[in-house]
């Protein structure tokens, strides 16, 4: 049973607390309104900027979506760069995730450079290798421009970004579906172009798994790899690809393939329900691997 303090001092304390509570109750609407005004001044919410860039390699223009980390315009810090494929689909949430993780010290703050794929025909051309498979040419005709797109990124886009923005020498490539296929292809054809790769459900069945066959040869002959790979996948060719990427003696410890919701792959962690968000935390400067 509580004991009441009936001394003059005790009565004064109780009276003061009651008055304070009443004042807070009466002023609560005003405090809330002032707080809302301070935190949400009227005006646009800007998550990035759009830049139009002409490519001599592609003989075409590309639209870029660029998100700068909070405080970029008022500081002098340099930042790693995340290059995002299919920006028209993924830029809004991806840049939000990057800023959220950066603000909460789960990863360094980063520049996000999204490449707009444009229409379906251009996306198919840019992100795929040539295919002789009848099913590919029936449902996704016009593919085969991946080599040109890699050259565009290496020879034009990256120099443009590093000239016009304050960057650190750490680059991460993120792609989904055809974009994931392209990320794997870029890894095995230009392994020094990026420090880390996230391939979300890559379309590795393209051209009868020809890129997987190239990966098997690449991983069999490479002696050292100083980059990180994060893959979310289901089964089939993904399992074959992950086996070829983790079962080689030369596979470095910083190699981090992840297979989600599928059979266990030897030496590859089995994780259920994980996705590209985990890849951002894993494949990052200062993450779990050896990032050089």
C-alpha positions in Angstrom: 0.0 0.0 0.0 1.5 3.4 -1.0 2.5 5.8 1.8 1.4 9.4 1.4 3.8 12.1 2.3 1.6 14.6 4.3 4.5 17.0 5.3 4.4 20.6 3.9 7.3 19.6 1.6 5.5 16.6 0.3 2.3 18.6 -0.4 4.3 21.2 -2.3 5.9 18.5 -4.5 2.5 16.9 -5.3 1.0 20.3 -6.1 4.0 21.2 -8.4 3.7 17.8 -10.3 0.0 18.4 -10.8 0.5 21.9 -12.1 3.2 20.7 -14.5 1.0 17.9 -15.8 -1.8 20.3 -16.4 0.5 22.7 -18.3 1.8 19.9 -20.5 -1.7 18.7 -21.2 -2.9 22.2 -22.2 0.2 23.0 -24.3 0.5 19.6 -26.0 -1.3 20.6 -29.2 0.8 23.7 -29.6 4.1 21.7 -28.9 3.0 19.1 -31.5 2.2 21.8 -34.1 5.5 23.6 -33.5 7.4 20.3 -33.8 5.7 19.4 -37.0 6.5 22.8 -38.5 10.1 22.5 -37.5 10.5 19.0 -38.9 8.4 19.3 -42.0 8.5 22.7 -43.7 6.4 22.9 -46.8 8.2 22.1 -50.0 9.3 19.2 -52.2 10.8 16.1 -50.7 13.9 15.5 -52.9 15.4 12.1 -53.1 17.7 12.6 -56.0 18.4 14.3 -59.3 18.0 13.2 -62.9 21.0 13.7 -65.3 20.9 13.1 -69.0 24.1 11.6 -70.5 25.0 10.9 -74.1 27.0 7.8 -74.7 29.4 7.6 -77.7 29.9 3.9 -77.0 26.2 3.1 -77.2 25.4 6.0 -79.7 22.5 6.8 -77.5 21.5 8.8 -74.4 21.0 7.4 -70.9 19.0 8.9 -68.1 20.7 8.7 -64.7 19.1 9.0 -61.3 21.5 10.1 -58.6 21.0 10.2 -54.9 23.5 12.1 -52.7 23.8 11.2 -49.0 22.5 13.6 -46.4 24.9 16.5 -45.8 26.7 16.0 -49.2 26.2 19.5 -50.4 27.4 21.1 -47.2 30.5 19.0 -46.7 33.7 17.8 -48.3 33.6 14.0 -47.6 34.0 11.5 -50.3 31.7 8.5 -50.6 31.6 4.9 -52.1 29.3 4.6 -55.1 26.5 2.1 -55.6 25.6 1.6 -59.3 22.0 0.5 -59.7 20.6 -1.1 -62.8 16.9 -0.7 -63.8 16.7 2.6 -61.8 13.2 3.3 -63.1 12.0 0.4 -61.0 14.4 0.3 -58.1 15.8 3.8 -57.4 13.3 5.1 -55.0 13.4 2.3 -52.5 17.1 1.4 -53.0 18.2 5.0 -52.3 15.9 5.1 -49.2 17.4 1.8 -47.9 21.0 3.1 -48.5 20.2 6.3 -46.6 18.5 4.4 -43.8 21.4 2.0 -43.3 23.9 4.8 -43.5 22.1 7.0 -41.0 21.9 4.0 -38.6 25.6 3.2 -39.0 24.9 -0.2 -40.6 27.0 0.8 -43.7 28.9 3.8 -44.9 26.9 6.5 -46.5 27.0 6.1 -50.3 26.2 7.9 -53.5 23.6 6.0 -55.5 23.9 6.2 -59.3 20.9 4.6 -61.0 20.8 3.8 -64.7 17.4 4.1 -66.3 16.9 1.2 -68.7 14.3 3.0 -70.8 11.9 0.6 -72.6 11.9 -3.2 -72.6 13.7 -3.5 -75.9 16.7 -1.4 -74.7 16.8 -3.1 -71.3 16.9 -6.5 -73.0 19.7 -5.4 -75.4 21.8 -3.8 -72.7 21.6 -6.4 -70.0 21.9 -9.6 -71.9 24.5 -11.5 -73.9 23.8 -12.9 -77.4 21.6 -16.0 -77.3 20.9 -18.8 -79.7 18.1 -20.2 -77.5 14.8 -20.3 -79.2 12.9 -19.4 -76.0 15.0 -16.3 -75.4 14.6 -15.0 -79.0 10.9 -15.7 -78.9 10.0 -14.0 -75.6 12.9 -11.5 -75.3 14.1 -10.7 -78.8 16.9 -8.2 -79.5 19.3 -9.1 -76.7 23.1 -9.3 -76.9 24.4 -5.9 -76.0 26.0 -6.6 -72.6 29.6 -6.1 -73.9 28.8 -2.6 -75.1 26.9 -1.8 -71.9 29.9 -2.9 -69.8 32.1 -0.6 -71.9 29.7 2.3 -71.4 29.9 1.9 -67.7 33.6 1.4 -67.6 34.7 4.0 -70.1 32.0 6.7 -69.8 29.7 6.4 -66.8 32.3 5.8 -64.0 34.7 8.5 -65.3 31.7 10.9 -65.4 30.6 10.1 -61.9 34.1 10.3 -60.5 34.7 13.7 -62.2 31.5 15.3 -61.1 31.0 13.9 -57.6 33.2 13.3 -54.6 33.8 9.6 -54.6 35.9 7.0 -52.8 37.6 4.2 -54.8 34.9 1.7 -53.9 32.2 0.7 -56.4 29.2 -1.7 -55.9 27.0 -3.0 -58.8 23.4 -4.0 -58.0 21.1 -5.7 -60.5 17.9 -7.8 -60.4 16.8 -10.5 -63.0 18.4 -9.4 -66.3 20.3 -6.9 -64.2 21.5 -9.7 -62.0 22.6 -11.7 -65.1 24.5 -8.6 -66.2 26.2 -8.2 -62.8 27.5 -11.8 -63.0 28.6 -11.3 -66.6 30.4 -8.1 -65.6 32.1 -9.9 -62.7 33.6 -12.6 -64.9 34.5 -10.3 -67.8 35.7 -7.2 -66.0 36.5 -8.5 -62.5 38.4 -5.3 -61.4 35.7 -2.9 -62.4 33.7 -3.2 -59.2 34.6 -4.1 -55.6 31.3 -5.9 -54.9 28.3 -7.2 -56.7 24.7 -7.9 -55.7 22.8 -10.2 -58.1 19.2 -10.5 -57.0 17.6 -13.6 -58.7 19.8 -13.3 -61.8 18.4 -14.7 -65.0 21.1 -17.3 -65.4 19.0 -19.6 -67.6 19.5 -17.1 -70.4 21.1 -18.7 -73.5 21.0 -22.2 -72.0 23.1 -21.1 -69.0 26.0 -19.9 -71.1 27.0 -17.3 -68.5 27.1 -20.0 -65.9 29.4 -22.1 -68.1 31.7 -19.1 -68.5 31.6 -18.6 -64.8 32.7 -22.2 -64.3 35.7 -21.7 -66.5 36.5 -18.3 -64.9 36.4 -19.6 -61.3 38.5 -22.7 -62.3 41.3 -20.6 -63.7 41.3 -17.4 -61.6 44.0 -17.4 -58.9 42.8 -14.5 -56.7 39.7 -12.4 -56.4 39.5 -9.2 -54.3 35.8 -8.5 -54.4 32.6 -9.7 -52.9 29.5 -11.3 -54.3 26.0 -11.5 -52.8 23.4 -13.6 -54.7 19.8 -14.3 -53.8 18.5 -17.2 -55.8 15.9 -20.0 -55.9 17.3 -23.2 -57.6 18.3 -24.7 -60.9 21.0 -22.8 -62.7 21.5 -20.6 -59.6 22.6 -23.7 -57.6 25.0 -24.7 -60.4 26.4 -21.1 -60.5 26.9 -21.0 -56.7 28.6 -24.4 -56.7 31.1 -23.2 -59.4 31.8 -20.0 -57.4 32.4 -21.5 -54.0 33.9 -24.9 -54.6 37.2 -23.7 -56.2 40.4 -23.8 -54.1 41.3 -20.3 -55.1 38.0 -18.9 -53.9 38.9 -16.1 -51.4 37.3 -15.8 -48.0 35.8 -12.6 -49.0 33.6 -14.4 -51.5 30.1 -14.4 -50.0 27.5 -16.1 -52.2 24.2 -16.6 -50.5 21.5 -19.0 -51.7 18.0 -18.3 -50.3 15.1 -20.8 -50.1 16.9 -23.6 -51.8 19.0 -26.7 -51.2 22.2 -26.3 -49.3 25.3 -25.6 -51.5 28.6 -26.8 -50.1 30.5 -24.0 -48.4 27.7 -21.5 -49.1 25.6 -20.2 -46.2 22.0 -21.3 -46.3 19.7 -18.5 -45.4 15.9 -18.3 -45.6 14.0 -15.2 -46.5 17.0 -13.0 -47.0 17.3 -10.5 -49.8 19.3 -7.6 -51.3 18.9 -5.6 -48.1 21.2 -8.1 -46.5 23.5 -7.8 -49.5 23.9 -4.1 -48.8 25.0 -4.8 -45.2 27.3 -7.6 -46.3 28.8 -6.3 -49.5 30.0 -3.0 -48.2 33.3 -1.2 -47.2 34.1 -2.4 -43.7 31.7 -5.4 -44.0 32.4 -9.1 -43.4 34.8 -9.6 -46.3 38.2 -8.4 -47.4 37.4 -5.1 -49.2 40.5 -3.9 -51.0 
